[in-house]
Amino acid sequence: MYEAATGAQAFGYVLILVAGVALVVGIIWAFRLGFKVREREPAPPRPEEQPKLPPSGPVRETREVREPDEVPRATGEGERLTPHQLGNVGTRRADDQSRPRWSPGSSGSFGGGGGGRT
């Protein structure tokens, strides 16, 4: 009715047991390593060290219409422009600061479900 475990089966069971123990040891090692790293980190700031509003109040955003700045052209055929000749900002403040508004008959947004202009 019962058969004794063969050598290969017993070796498989031992191998699974060793792999499980190694996995548990690895998880415990990773947890301890994370705990030690966390201990070396600085403590979170205390309430008096938190950022505060400036005396003048909250800083407000400014809204302005921007338009692309023209890219300078090289003067000669074989001349190339270098990065410092191009500048660092690709837009400039527009002369006309009126914002474009929604026009009747348009859908309002891409994929908005409206009929669009017909």
Summary of the structure (lengths in Angstrom):
residues: 118
radius of gyration: 34.5
end to end distance: 85.4
largest distance: 98.5
contacts: 138
relative contact order: 0.07
helix: 35%
strand: 5%
